[in-house]
Amino acid sequence: MKIVELDANDATQVEELFTLQQEVHAADCPDNPVPLREDFLGSVRNPPPDGRFERLVAWRDGRLAGALTLVLPEVDNRHLALAEIQVSPSHRRRGIGRTLLERACRLARENGRRDLLAAAIGPVPGGAARNGAAAGFVTAAGFSVALESVRRRIDLTAVDAAAEQRLLDQCLSHAIEYESLGWTGLTPDDLAGGVANLVNRLNLDAPTGELDIEPETIDADRLHTHERNAIERHTQLVGTAARHRNTGEVAAITLLNVRSAGDHGSVTLTIADPKHRGHRLGMIVKIEIHRLVRRAFPRLRYIQTGNATANAHMNAINEQLGFAAYETNTLYQLAL
Ligand SMILES: CC(C)(COP(=O)(O)OP(=O)(O)OC[C@H]1O[C@@H](n2cnc3c(N)ncnc32)[C@H](O)[C@@H]1OP(=O)(O)O)[C@@H](O)C(=O)NCCC(=O)NCCS
């Protein structure tokens, strides 16, 4: 086996890596949205800002048999590294994953990182079929569970419009001091500062389990830089907010990514400012975004969201809206 850095300018290598992603998707989670070539090429050539992406590929018998993506945050959380390893189904249980993980640990240490994180999907009762490979793999390498979370998805075409309207009306009666706003593309300038503040609150307010993680320090400029980068990678952005009428404060938001094709979107985050809780704003922004999505992206059928198992309030809102759990997505951590 030969492990080399991915040459992002080598079209054959990049295409082999895309084929690997397709094989892994088909073997491990075929009901999840299929990898899209456009989106994949965008992520290789133009990765998100604020971090370095190291990509190694493992060659065996003339085929690209495995890959490591190591994300090294460069602005916040510089003590962390995040590893994603994929091994072709026809090359598993031969130590390729373990060798790539050893390289990830070495690279992370060389870059002064204290903890290595890795995510593992697994089954939930009544959900999609999932193997336990990822959990078995990271546990064997000495990782421990840092944050248990569950992914849920909703089929927007199965939503009862009249029931949704009743729920919205009930919630709005608790929120007369707030107005609802929605947008597609970049967050509007007059909301960007408030939205950035709430994004930063996420690591403070949402359950983080055993994760060794710091709040981010995003401002309006950084938020827009991230958003422009996502748009350049062909991701479409949607957001809704509840704004306090008297103070103009952004009180709650939910943000969504829509892929360049297909019928899936995914929630980036939903959060209400602790100062403004108790007004059903979480539910309101979520219903409003479903309505906006139906108007702006009629091709979209499913929305996926991931939340910590311990986040009882958010999970209750999602279940009430019609989201159903289909897989776990557990974050594991290894002290380096
Ligand atoms: C998880 C994955 C990367 C493992 O790759 P691999 O090359 O088969 O792993 P290795 O052969 O190096 O296995 C190392 C050890 O991990 C554990 N392991 C690997 N696959 C396992 C499985 N299916 N069930 C239980 N334990 C497993 C075993 O202890 C194994 O040692 P052993 O074979 O001597 O018993 C691969 O299954 C994969 O690509 N899955 C989809 C992507 C993914 O979920 N990645 C998450 C990790 S970031």
The ligand as an SDF file (V2000), in Angstrom:
LIG
                    3D

 48 50  0  0  0  0  0  0  0  0999 V2000
  -14.5910    2.4870    9.4060 C   0  0  0  0  0  0  0  0  0  0  0  0
  -13.6450    2.1560    8.2200 C   0  0  0  0  0  0  0  0  0  0  0  0
  -12.8650    3.4190    7.8830 C   0  0  0  0  0  0  0  0  0  0  0  0
  -12.6860    1.0470    8.6780 C   0  0  0  0  0  0  0  0  0  0  0  0
  -11.7090    0.8300    7.6550 O   0  0  0  0  0  0  0  0  0  0  0  0
  -10.8800   -0.5530    7.5440 P   0  0  0  0  0  0  0  0  0  0  0  0
   -9.7460   -0.3400    6.6360 O   0  0  0  0  0  0  0  0  0  0  0  0
  -11.8180   -1.6700    7.2330 O   0  0  0  0  0  0  0  0  0  0  0  0
  -10.3760   -0.7150    9.0490 O   0  0  0  0  0  0  0  0  0  0  0  0
   -9.1510   -1.6010    9.5530 P   0  0  0  0  0  0  0  0  0  0  0  0
   -9.0310   -2.8350    8.7050 O   0  0  0  0  0  0  0  0  0  0  0  0
   -7.9330   -0.7580    9.6550 O   0  0  0  0  0  0  0  0  0  0  0  0
   -9.6590   -2.0140   11.0120 O   0  0  0  0  0  0  0  0  0  0  0  0
   -8.9650   -1.6640   12.2050 C   0  0  0  0  0  0  0  0  0  0  0  0
   -9.7710   -2.1930   13.3830 C   0  0  0  0  0  0  0  0  0  0  0  0
  -10.9990   -1.4670   13.4930 O   0  0  0  0  0  0  0  0  0  0  0  0
  -12.0390   -2.3360   13.9700 C   0  0  0  0  0  0  0  0  0  0  0  0
  -13.0610   -2.5040   12.9170 N   0  0  0  0  0  0  0  0  0  0  0  0
  -12.9620   -2.2020   11.6070 C   0  0  0  0  0  0  0  0  0  0  0  0
  -14.1150   -2.4870   10.9650 N   0  0  0  0  0  0  0  0  0  0  0  0
  -14.9540   -2.9830   11.8890 C   0  0  0  0  0  0  0  0  0  0  0  0
  -16.2890   -3.4740   11.8490 C   0  0  0  0  0  0  0  0  0  0  0  0
  -16.9840   -3.5270   10.6850 N   0  0  0  0  0  0  0  0  0  0  0  0
  -16.8570   -3.8980   12.9910 N   0  0  0  0  0  0  0  0  0  0  0  0
  -16.1830   -3.8610   14.1560 C   0  0  0  0  0  0  0  0  0  0  0  0
  -14.8930   -3.4170   14.2630 N   0  0  0  0  0  0  0  0  0  0  0  0
  -14.3080   -2.9800   13.1410 C   0  0  0  0  0  0  0  0  0  0  0  0
  -11.3640   -3.6900   14.2240 C   0  0  0  0  0  0  0  0  0  0  0  0
  -10.9080   -3.7020   15.5520 O   0  0  0  0  0  0  0  0  0  0  0  0
  -10.1950   -3.6260   13.2450 C   0  0  0  0  0  0  0  0  0  0  0  0
   -9.1480   -4.4810   13.6050 O   0  0  0  0  0  0  0  0  0  0  0  0
   -9.1810   -6.0470   13.1370 P   0  0  0  0  0  0  0  0  0  0  0  0
   -9.5740   -6.0950   11.7070 O   0  0  0  0  0  0  0  0  0  0  0  0
   -7.7800   -6.5020   13.3660 O   0  0  0  0  0  0  0  0  0  0  0  0
  -10.1820   -6.7140   14.0250 O   0  0  0  0  0  0  0  0  0  0  0  0
  -14.4690    1.6370    7.0120 C   0  0  0  0  0  0  0  0  0  0  0  0
  -15.3720    0.6290    7.4310 O   0  0  0  0  0  0  0  0  0  0  0  0
  -15.2430    2.7170    6.3070 C   0  0  0  0  0  0  0  0  0  0  0  0
  -14.7380    3.3340    5.3740 O   0  0  0  0  0  0  0  0  0  0  0  0
  -16.4880    2.9910    6.7330 N   0  0  0  0  0  0  0  0  0  0  0  0
  -17.2810    4.0750    6.1430 C   0  0  0  0  0  0  0  0  0  0  0  0
  -16.6990    5.4400    6.4900 C   0  0  0  0  0  0  0  0  0  0  0  0
  -16.7540    5.7000    7.9850 C   0  0  0  0  0  0  0  0  0  0  0  0
  -17.7270    5.3810    8.6410 O   0  0  0  0  0  0  0  0  0  0  0  0
  -15.7120    6.3160    8.5540 N   0  0  0  0  0  0  0  0  0  0  0  0
  -15.7750    6.6610    9.9640 C   0  0  0  0  0  0  0  0  0  0  0  0
  -14.4590    6.7320   10.6040 C   0  0  0  0  0  0  0  0  0  0  0  0
  -13.8060    8.3840   10.4470 S   0  0  0  0  0  0  0  0  0  0  0  0
  1  2  1  0
  2  3  1  0
  2  4  1  0
  2 36  1  0
  4  5  1  0
  5  6  1  0
  6  7  2  0
  6  8  1  0
  6  9  1  0
  9 10  1  0
 10 11  2  0
 10 12  1  0
 10 13  1  0
 13 14  1  0
 14 15  1  0
 15 16  1  0
 15 30  1  0
 16 17  1  0
 17 18  1  0
 17 28  1  0
 18 19  1  0
 18 27  1  0
 19 20  2  0
 20 21  1  0
 21 22  1  0
 21 27  2  0
 22 23  1  0
 22 24  2  0
 24 25  1  0
 25 26  2  0
 26 27  1  0
 28 29  1  0
 28 30  1  0
 30 31  1  0
 31 32  1  0
 32 33  2  0
 32 34  1  0
 32 35  1  0
 36 37  1  0
 36 38  1  0
 38 39  2  0
 38 40  1  0
 40 41  1  0
 41 42  1  0
 42 43  1  0
 43 44  2  0
 43 45  1  0
 45 46  1  0
 46 47  1  0
 47 48  1  0
M  END
$$$$
